Amino acid sequence: MSQRLYNFSAGPATMPLPVLERAAAAFVEYRDSGVGIAEVSHRGKEFTAVREEAEARCRSLMGVPDDYAVLFLQGGATQQFELLAMNLLKTRADYLDTGQWAAKAIEGATRYGAVRVLASSKASNYCELPDFTVDAGADYLHLCSNNTIFGTRFATFPEHPCLIADMSSEIMGRVIDVSRFGMIYAGAQKNLGPAGVVMVIIRKDLLEQVPSDIAPIFSYAKHAAADSCLNTPPTFGIAVLLETFRWLEEQGGIAAMEARNTAKAELLYQAIDGSDGYYRGTVTDTANRSHMNVTFVLPNEDLTKVFISGAAERGMVALKGYRSVGGIRASIYNAMPSEGVAALVGYMAQFKMANAAS
Ligand SMILES: Cc1ncc(COP(=O)(O)O)c(C=O)c1O
């Protein structure tokens, strides 16, 4: 194999090499069975074992309490923007508008009932988290825990009887207390595995409130009752998730991963903050800077282009910022090794030295 690049893509994103290798082997042949894991029935013993083990390891890694269901579904996080409102919005739901994905969740929910934007930081191009006061009377409070595009995260979470979080870009990257949430959902393609699987963790009492007249395929209650096999689930993707969960355990679990992620993010933020303004972080709310997506700008567009192409020549790819922010976005999910961040920081110092006006 040619040398692997340091891939800073925001998603689909880099995966750990052992996960890719083990998943590739299972794709060709699952445990000496003579068939690959994507070639067997989703109701057969091979895949059932994979799904059950994936759920058990997810529960153990995240400390998911027994009164929560863990679902592996299709449709991505975007489909959950609709489904969660379809299933759980009764009178009025509150939303925090902290970025493009949070805004899309709001747009999705408005199709199903009364939605209030409790607070928004849109006016400042989402460079901070807004101030807000929680209203416990809302059916639920929805937030996007890590804003992939704008580089903010909720360092701490508000209290609400039914807090719902889109954790697509930081799931299993930090320790969270699941019991503080009504529901958590995450598309897999950043921290868990390939695109095509979305993981939903939902408190079981909420399942009892799901209206019975919605189509079964859109009902969390029906998916939970069928152990995520209401129809054919994304079997291969779930098998990859299982490998990721095993790998996370080998790494010491989520607390160890969080410590590593914090160190990686600090290294990068120090390089930005210590550059005498050559690199400028786009997030002003430094207490809530993302540990997964680090966003910064260079003095101008031309230098940004040179920086990106020079990085690619050095084996560091997918660093271009999202168009509404510009500059650079370094996505440093669980699978990005510390060496990748160290290489980037080294290049940043070198680039500044070569290009800063003297
Ligand atoms: C925080 C967040 N939510 C939702 C999405 C959309 O996910 P999907 O494409 O799986 O629907 C993304 C994708 O990048 C994301 O970063």
Ligand as a Chemical Component Dictionary entry (heavy atoms), coordinates in Angstrom:
data_LIG
# 
_chem_comp.id                   LIG 
_chem_comp.type                 NON-POLYMER 
_chem_comp.pdbx_formal_charge   0 
_chem_comp.three_letter_code    LIG 
# 
loop_
_chem_comp_atom.comp_id 
_chem_comp_atom.atom_id 
_chem_comp_atom.alt_atom_id 
_chem_comp_atom.type_symbol 
_chem_comp_atom.charge 
_chem_comp_atom.model_Cartn_x 
_chem_comp_atom.model_Cartn_y 
_chem_comp_atom.model_Cartn_z 
_chem_comp_atom.pdbx_ordinal 
LIG C1 C1 C 0 -23.186 17.992 12.936 1  
LIG C2 C2 C 0 -23.718 17.416 11.681 2  
LIG N1 N1 N 0 -25.029 17.107 11.606 3  
LIG C3 C3 C 0 -25.552 16.578 10.491 4  
LIG C4 C4 C 0 -24.793 16.325 9.383  5  
LIG C5 C5 C 0 -25.443 15.725 8.168  6  
LIG O1 O1 O 0 -25.200 14.375 8.173  7  
LIG P1 P1 P 0 -25.748 13.395 7.014  8  
LIG O2 O2 O 0 -25.053 13.796 5.772  9  
LIG O3 O3 O 0 -25.362 12.057 7.536  10 
LIG O4 O4 O 0 -27.202 13.574 6.925  11 
LIG C6 C6 C 0 -23.429 16.618 9.414  12 
LIG C7 C7 C 0 -22.599 16.319 8.229  13 
LIG O5 O5 O 0 -21.500 16.756 8.049  14 
LIG C8 C8 C 0 -22.887 17.187 10.587 15 
LIG O6 O6 O 0 -21.594 17.517 10.656 16 
# 
loop_
_chem_comp_bond.comp_id 
_chem_comp_bond.atom_id_1 
_chem_comp_bond.atom_id_2 
_chem_comp_bond.value_order 
_chem_comp_bond.pdbx_ordinal 
LIG C1 C2 SING 1  
LIG C2 N1 SING 2  
LIG C2 C8 DOUB 3  
LIG N1 C3 DOUB 4  
LIG C3 C4 SING 5  
LIG C4 C5 SING 6  
LIG C4 C6 DOUB 7  
LIG C5 O1 SING 8  
LIG O1 P1 SING 9  
LIG P1 O2 DOUB 10 
LIG P1 O3 SING 11 
LIG P1 O4 SING 12 
LIG C6 C7 SING 13 
LIG C6 C8 SING 14 
LIG C7 O5 DOUB 15 
LIG C8 O6 SING 16 
# 
